[in-house]
Amino acid sequence: MYVSEIEDRNLVDTVFLVKEKISSVARNGKPYLTLHLMDKSGEIEGRVWENVESLGKLFEKDNFIRLKAKATVYLGKMQLIVSDLARVADSDVSLEDFLPEGDRDGAEMLAELTSLVESCSDGNVRRLLQSFFDDAVFLEQYRTAPAAKGMHHVYLGGLLEHSLSVARLVDQIMPLYPELRRDLLIAGALLHDVGKVREMTYLRSFDYTDEGKLLGHITIGVEMIHEKIARLDGFPVELAMLVKHMILSHHGQYEYGSPKRPKTIEATVLNYLDDLDSKINGIRTHMRKELANQSRWTGYHRLYDRYFFKNDAGERPKIPCVEEAPPKAPVQENRLPGNSAMKKEEFRNTPFEGLKRNT
């Protein structure tokens, strides 16, 4: 039984990978365990209330365990109340059953990657990309790693899929902005998250390495690119600077972990395309997790701080044409938002409520 198949009141007897193991104490002073369990279909929380000390000694984080439990819905979320468990040897499981994978075929993505590198007309950009992707050890890491731990593309192959998606977006906008340096943007798309091959661990549950926690993928990525460029004879100094700047600034703002803000048009474009693809994937993944939820709204998404309207149940709402659009309400003089004549409670009922003033 996979996580996605568990329903309320099910008696569960199956194997999970332990993503997190948290020891806590209840209000009555009794210890209990909170387990974050996973398989390739998703994650579920487990609670151990009885025999906590003896059962807790049997396993640790990243171990496989077979547990007996009853499924119950608590505060709107499925939870397993564990009655018994035992550790399962690594040799008795197939890792592919426990780590999520993307929908795209791996061989197809590698072919697309090769095609993108060969399409670069700038010989120096092509040399830089080949220095990474002709390295078999690195390529295996790049094609396997997830793109993040929890925000977007959180599955094996997610880093490659996300990087290719950003590169495809580059080619989609090139006809609109022909002055952009396409090869520079392709390099940014394929290398902006390259440091994640060392920032994250992904041979079991997805987590951060010591290097990842201390340096982060942006710093690691710039170091990796600097090392590659140092071995490329005659690589243009300015091109090296522009590529590094794209990596350093692709998060856009200081508060989002970006050491620099985008200061070239290509860096600005990369920031927005990266953000666009990551957010769409994150929202789509959140919606897919709630296919069994009959509501037209998803559950609350903590990272995005909102609920999402799925608009996929029943008849889609009719969008009125111009002729059917309701007439606009007449504007009252001296009653516009920002005018002292408008009362606060009236402003709350206007479309302007919630907007921040640009200063």
Residue, then its C-alpha position, 0 to 999 in steps of 0.5 A: m500500500y502506497v501513501s497515495e492509496i491510504e484512506d481514513r480508517n485503513l489498517v496499514d501493514t507496509v514499509f516506509l522510508v523514515k524521512e524524519k524521526i522526532s522525539s517529543v513529550a506530551r502534556n501529560g509527561k509521556p514521550y511520543l514519536t512523530l515520524h515523517l514517512m515517505d514512499k514514491s507516491g508521497e509523504i504521511e505523518g506517523r505517531v507512536w504513542e505506546n512502547v515509545e522507548s523500545l520501538g524508538k531504539l529499533f530505527e533511525k532517520d533514513n532507515f526503512i521500517r515496516l509498521k502496523a498502524k491505523a489511518t485516521v484524519y486529524l486536523g484535515k490531514m491523514q495520520l498513522i497511529v502506529s501500534d508496532l514496527a520493525r526495521v527492514a534491511d536495505s537489501d530487502v527493498s527497492l529504493e525506486d519504490f521510496l523516492p519520488e520521480g518526475d514524469r519525464d523520461g530520463a533518456e529523453m531529457l539527456a538527449e534534450l540537454t545534449s541538443l541544447v549544448e550543441s545549439c550554442s553558437d558561442g564556442n566559449v559558452r559551448r566549451l564551458l557547458q561541455s566541461f560539465f556535461d562531458d564529465a560522466v560522474f558529474l552528469e550522473q549527479y546532475r541527472t539524479a538530483p532533485a531541484a529542492k528539498g520542499m519547494h519545487h521539483v522535489y523528486l529524482g531528476g528534478l534538477l535536470e527537468h527544471s534546468l531544461s524547462v528554464a532553457r525552453l522558456v529562454d527559447q520561447i521568449m527570444p523572438l520577443y526580445p531578439e537583443l538578448r544573448r541567447d547562448l548566455l541565457i542557455a548557460g545560465a538556465l543549465l548552470h544556475d542550480v548546478g551547486k545543488v549536486r553538492e548542496m543536497t543528499y538524495l540517495r535516501s530522503f532529500d536533505y542538505t549536506d554540511e557544505g550545503k548548509l554552510l555555503g549554499h548552492i549559489t556559492i558552491g555553483v560559482e566555485m564550480i564554474h570558476e574551477k571549470i573556467a580556470r581550465l579552459d584556455g583563453f576563456p574571455v574574462e568578461l564572459a566569465m564575469l557575466v556567467k558568474h553574475m547570473i548564478l550569483s543573482h538568480h534568486g533576485q533579491y537579498e532576502y531570497g538568498s541572492p548575494k547580488r541582485p540582477k544587473t544585466i538584462e540576461a540576469t534579470v530574465l533568468n531570475y524571472l524564468d527560474d521563479l516562474d518555472s519553480k512556482i508553477n511546478g510547486i503549485r501543480t505538485h501541491m494540487r496533485k497531492e490533493l486529487a482525492n480532495q473533492s473540494r475545488w480548493t486545495g488545502y493551505h500551502r504553508l510556503y506560498d501562504r495561501y489556498f489554491f482554486k483547482n477549478d477542475a471539479g464540475e462545470r467551469p465558471k462562465i467568463p462573461c463576454v464584453e457585452e455581458a460584463p456588468p456595468k462599472a459602479p460610478v466613481q464617487e468624488n473624494r471617496l477614492p482609496g487613499n483619500s481621507a474621506m473614505k472610512k477604513e471599513e469601506f476601503r476593506n471592501t474595495p479591490f484595492e484592499g491588500l495592495k501595498r503602496n509603491t514608494 
